[in-house]
Amino acid sequence: MNDSNPNASSRRTRVLTGITTSGTPHLGNYVGAIRPAVAVSQRADVESFYFLADLHSLIKLQSPERVQRSTLEIAASWLAAGLDPGKVWFYRQSDIPEIAQLNWLLTCVAGKGILNRAHAYKAAVDKNRADGEDDDTAITAGLFMYPVLMAADILVFNADKVPVGRDQVQHIEMARDFGQRFNHLFGEYFNLPEAVIEEHVATLPGLDGRKMSKSYDNVIPLSASREQLKKLIFSIVTDSRAPGEAKEVDGSHVFQLYQAFASSGETDAMRQAFADGIGWGDAKQQLFERIDAEIAPVRERYQALIAHPQRIEEQLRDGAQRVRAAYATPLLERLRDAVGLRDLSLVTQAIGKATATRNIAPQFKQYREADGRFYFKLVHGERVLLQSIGFDSPKDAGMRIGRLKNEGAAMLHHVAGEGVHLGQELVGKLAEDATIEEILAALATLAEADA
């Protein structure tokens, strides 16, 4: 099977990107998200997941027509920009019912204290307080629970990496927390994702110089006609320097936009033109021509796609059906079994299965609790042998695990009334009915396995 096919058996790095369906894509979205993501999707070593986050959009929008139209426009924009559904997983969030099911399973293990610290929720509370309102005025449960749904988006496909802006890193950390907590309670089901901070991604200025954003109404739509594109570019705010007068590239919105689309050679030529005193009208004309040269083919494909929404609908449904069969449905079947949502006629088999787990090799499990501290435990089958104390960071906990594996046989001992010590350091306590001899035997088994 071709490695570019999403169903290829080899395990490639899974990269997941969600696009909230709350507006019309603009040049800032294209440069900052769409163009780099499409480039990544063409790498043979990456398995790419791109989804339209229409469930997330309901937190902000209560306009059904706008949600529907935005979903169509965003899907058409990504496809027009070169995203190939034959080489990536491209689907609509609401077409994957397993995401909603996993959302509930994670809700049942997510700490409310962690959710209280979510940036969006705290910002809404702070605004209410500044306005003299009750803390929770106009704050929905959807806004509060947003990080759990985002965690479900990521964990349902066991994504390895999630490209995000710095303001979204907290949500990836929460996804790790919830996945780790579930693993701690029910077994190792989730890979813990890593945030990929997109420091390199360009932030385009809008028509007024502020960040290009729908919130500021200063955007250049990706689907703008040639005439509209030119009109908008010529309306960009500039200073009063006349033709022939040298102009600074630093802080110039025209230059920043040009640089985002031009090659290094073209950028150098424009920089020299600024130094030579190019007029703003000529600079904007060059900017228009450079952007239009790249965007015109995208615009043409976009118009062809948007004219046949049923084709986009078919692609999204096909993508959802395939990715569910490959990943989401099998995982949720395993998770339902893990938490006890089982076929009652198999109860005796479940008991036998629990007995069989006693023969599983011992292992360390690391996790974070609601108190914000990091813990580990040594388990053997269904039995917990050693429960650690809390540590300030996962690195601190991991260091103790490493020492236990390397030094435990010689340094580990139990002090009555205190707990289990590694040399002079207290590292944890014996679990109920466990003995120090069992822990030493489990460490010996791990040492043999690593040898």
Buried (B, 14 or more C-beta within 10 A) or exposed (E): EEEBEBEEEEEBEBBBBBBBBBBBBBBBBBBBBBBBBBEBBBEEEBBBBBBBBBBBBBBBBEEEEBBEBBBBBBBBBBBBBBBEBEBBBBBBBBBBEBBBBBBEBBBEBBBEEBBEEBEBBEEBBEEBEEEEEEEEEEBEEEBBBBBBBBBBBBBBBBBBBBBBBEEBBBBBBBBBBBBBBBBBEBBEBBBBBEBBBBEEBBEBBBBBBEBBBBEEEBBBBBBBEEEEBBEBBEEBEBEEBEEEEEBEBEEBBBBBBBBBBBEEEBBEEBBEBBEEEBBBEEBBBBBBEBBBEBBEEBBEBBEEBBEEBEEBBEBBEBBBEBBBEBBBEEBBEEBBBBEEEEEEEEEEEBEEEEEEEEEEEBBBBBBBBEEEBBBBBBBBBEBBBBBBBBBEEBEEBBEBBEBBBEEBEEBBEBEEEEBBBBEEEEBBBBBEEBEBEBBBBBBEBBEEEEE
